[in-house]
Amino acid sequence: MIRIAVVFVFFAILLLFAFDRAERHAENVSLPRYCDDPDRHVRLVGEILSEENPAGDAARRPYVIAAKLIYIIPRHEGEVIGSYLDRLRQRIADSCQ
């Protein structure tokens, strides 16, 4: 029984460390990449969330780059798109300072 507890504690600590490192990486490396034109990236995220085919026949690369923001800063359950985009814009602005 003690071995199971030790293994559980070890993996719990390992997971907490991994999540902490991932969040630190998002704040210090990933989000500052969007500082070049945050309004454009947020607009593209809004298009991704609201349109069925946001890129149409245009290049998809800018949309793929903007879609990473949805992964880095996920939308809360039941959050309105406008509120999410405002929160996203604020988080990017905070990381750019």
Contacts in CASP RR format, 6 or more apart in sequence:
PFRMAT RR
TARGET T0000
AUTHOR 0000-0000-0000
METHOD contacts of the structure
MODEL  1
MIRIAVVFVFFAILLLFAFDRAERHAENVSLPRYCDDPDRHVRLVGEILS
EENPAGDAARRPYVIAAKLIYIIPRHEGEVIGSYLDRLRQRIADSCQ
26 72 0 8 1.000
27 95 0 8 1.000
28 95 0 8 1.000
30 68 0 8 1.000
30 72 0 8 1.000
31 72 0 8 1.000
31 91 0 8 1.000
31 92 0 8 1.000
31 95 0 8 1.000
31 96 0 8 1.000
32 95 0 8 1.000
32 96 0 8 1.000
34 41 0 8 1.000
34 69 0 8 1.000
34 92 0 8 1.000
34 95 0 8 1.000
35 92 0 8 1.000
35 95 0 8 1.000
35 96 0 8 1.000
38 89 0 8 1.000
38 92 0 8 1.000
38 93 0 8 1.000
38 96 0 8 1.000
39 89 0 8 1.000
40 62 0 8 1.000
41 65 0 8 1.000
41 66 0 8 1.000
41 69 0 8 1.000
41 92 0 8 1.000
42 66 0 8 1.000
42 69 0 8 1.000
42 85 0 8 1.000
42 88 0 8 1.000
42 89 0 8 1.000
42 92 0 8 1.000
44 54 0 8 1.000
44 62 0 8 1.000
44 63 0 8 1.000
44 65 0 8 1.000
44 66 0 8 1.000
45 66 0 8 1.000
45 67 0 8 1.000
45 69 0 8 1.000
45 70 0 8 1.000
45 85 0 8 1.000
45 88 0 8 1.000
46 81 0 8 1.000
46 85 0 8 1.000
47 54 0 8 1.000
47 63 0 8 1.000
48 54 0 8 1.000
48 63 0 8 1.000
48 66 0 8 1.000
48 67 0 8 1.000
48 70 0 8 1.000
49 70 0 8 1.000
49 75 0 8 1.000
49 81 0 8 1.000
49 84 0 8 1.000
50 81 0 8 1.000
54 63 0 8 1.000
55 63 0 8 1.000
69 88 0 8 1.000
69 92 0 8 1.000
73 87 0 8 1.000
73 88 0 8 1.000
73 91 0 8 1.000
75 84 0 8 1.000
76 84 0 8 1.000
79 87 0 8 1.000
END
